[in-house]
Amino acid sequence: MESTKVVTGIVRFSYAHVFEPQSIEEGGDKKYSVSLIIPKSDKKTIAEIEKAINALKEEYKTKNGKLPAKFKIPLRDGDEEKEDDETYANSVFLSASSKSKPGVVDKNVKPIISADEFYSGCYGRASISFYLFDKAGNKGIACGLNNLQKVKEGDALSGRSSAEEDFKAFATAEDEDDLL
């Protein structure tokens, strides 16, 4: 089988859980994970992902005759599935996860060890691999998370305001008295 490993072009990271594993469902396996928002203009990355997915579809068909009616694939259209979220406009997206902690580096390939430096909303590249799954009656292709590289800052996607946005500095003692 062809390699299913893909190193993306520049993507935006969302739902980044790359320093501490999280469980998606109560009592489920804890995994490191991130969602990759890929601009539709990045035709090279999308073509490489589609090539890996198509190779796995063919492998499945070779072993099983045909794809089941509800065969899941990880690549989804942001304009269709997240139409109310401008973050996903003109993009496709997928989620990647791993039980093993991914390597996380900066643009100079120096390790990033702080969750404050790598966050939902920053931009970078991802090393991902695709594989077939058959679990609890669900069949399809999943995306494994290998490594991540942050290359530039972006607006945080946490939905939470910063302290600087919420408060103003006290210029005078009189300002402080106004609060009392």
C-alpha positions in Angstrom: 0.0 0.0 0.0 1.1 3.6 -0.7 2.2 5.7 2.2 -0.7 7.5 3.9 1.5 10.0 5.6 0.9 13.6 4.6 2.7 16.8 5.7 0.3 19.6 5.2 0.9 23.2 4.0 -0.1 26.0 6.3 -3.3 25.2 8.2 -5.1 26.7 11.2 -5.2 24.7 14.4 -8.4 24.3 16.3 -9.5 22.2 19.3 -5.8 21.8 20.1 -5.2 19.2 22.9 -1.6 18.5 22.2 0.0 18.8 25.6 -2.5 16.9 27.7 -4.7 14.1 26.3 -8.4 14.5 26.5 -11.3 12.1 26.4 -14.0 12.9 23.8 -16.7 10.9 25.6 -17.1 10.1 29.3 -14.8 7.2 30.2 -13.4 7.0 26.7 -9.7 6.7 25.8 -7.7 9.9 26.4 -6.0 11.1 23.2 -3.9 14.0 22.0 -5.9 15.7 19.2 -6.2 18.7 17.0 -8.5 19.9 14.2 -6.9 21.1 11.0 -8.6 23.9 9.1 -7.2 23.8 5.5 -7.9 26.6 3.1 -9.5 25.3 -0.1 -6.9 27.3 -2.0 -4.2 24.8 -0.7 -4.9 22.4 -3.5 -1.6 20.5 -3.0 -2.4 19.5 0.6 -6.0 18.6 -0.2 -4.9 16.5 -3.2 -2.4 14.6 -1.0 -5.0 14.0 1.6 -7.5 12.8 -1.0 -4.8 10.5 -2.6 -4.2 8.9 0.8 -8.0 8.5 1.5 -8.6 7.0 -2.0 -5.7 4.5 -1.6 -7.3 3.3 1.7 -10.7 3.1 0.1 -9.2 0.9 -2.6 -7.4 -1.2 0.0 -10.8 -1.7 1.8 -12.6 -2.6 -1.4 -9.8 -5.1 -2.3 -10.2 -6.9 1.0 -14.0 -6.6 1.4 -15.5 -6.2 -2.1 -17.1 -2.8 -1.7 -17.4 0.1 0.7 -20.3 0.0 3.2 -23.1 2.7 2.8 -21.9 4.6 5.9 -18.1 4.5 5.3 -16.7 7.5 7.2 -13.9 9.7 5.9 -12.1 12.4 7.9 -12.1 15.2 5.3 -15.1 17.5 5.6 -16.3 20.7 4.0 -16.3 23.7 6.3 -18.8 25.7 4.1 -21.3 22.8 4.4 -20.8 21.5 7.9 -19.8 24.8 9.7 -21.7 27.3 7.6 -22.4 29.6 10.6 -18.7 29.7 11.6 -16.6 32.1 9.6 -13.4 30.4 10.8 -14.3 27.5 8.5 -15.3 29.5 5.4 -13.6 28.5 2.2 -12.0 25.6 4.0 -12.0 21.9 4.5 -11.2 20.4 7.9 -10.4 17.1 9.7 -9.5 15.9 13.1 -6.3 14.1 13.9 -5.6 12.2 17.1 -3.0 9.9 18.8 -2.5 8.0 22.0 1.1 9.2 21.8 2.1 12.7 22.5 2.9 14.5 19.2 6.1 16.4 18.7 5.3 20.2 18.7 7.9 22.6 17.4 8.2 26.2 16.3 9.2 27.5 12.9 12.9 27.0 13.7 12.1 23.3 14.7 12.7 24.1 18.4 10.4 22.2 20.8 7.4 24.1 22.1 6.6 23.0 25.7 4.1 25.5 26.8 0.4 25.3 26.0 0.4 29.2 25.9 2.6 29.1 22.8 0.6 26.5 20.8 -3.1 27.2 20.9 -6.3 26.9 19.0 -6.1 29.7 16.4 -2.4 29.6 15.6 -1.1 28.5 12.2 1.4 25.9 11.1 1.9 22.5 9.5 0.9 19.0 10.5 2.3 15.6 9.9 -0.6 13.2 9.8 -1.3 9.6 8.7 -4.5 7.9 7.6 -5.6 4.4 8.5 -8.7 2.1 8.2 -10.8 1.5 11.3 -13.6 -0.9 12.1 -14.9 -0.3 15.6 -18.3 -1.0 17.1 -19.9 -1.4 13.7 -18.4 1.9 12.4 -16.1 1.6 9.4 -14.0 4.1 7.6 -10.8 6.1 7.6 -9.4 7.9 10.5 -6.5 10.4 10.8 -3.6 9.9 13.1 -1.6 12.8 14.5 2.2 12.6 14.2 3.8 16.0 14.7 3.0 19.7 14.6 4.9 22.8 13.6 3.7 26.3 14.6 4.8 28.9 12.0 2.7 32.0 13.0 0.4 33.5 15.5 -3.4 33.8 15.0 -6.4 35.0 16.9 -7.2 32.5 19.7 -10.3 30.4 18.9 -11.2 29.9 22.6 -14.1 32.3 22.5 -12.7 33.7 25.7 -11.6 37.3 26.0 -8.1 38.2 27.3 -7.6 40.1 30.6 -6.3 43.1 28.5 -9.7 43.2 26.6 -11.7 43.0 29.8 -10.0 45.6 32.0 -8.4 49.0 31.6 -5.4 50.3 33.5 -5.8 52.6 36.5 -4.4 55.9 35.5 -4.9 57.7 38.8 -5.9 57.1 42.4 -9.1 58.8 41.5 -9.9 55.9 39.0 -9.4 53.5 41.9 -11.7 55.6 44.1 -14.5 55.3 41.5 -14.6 51.6 42.1 -15.2 51.9 45.8 
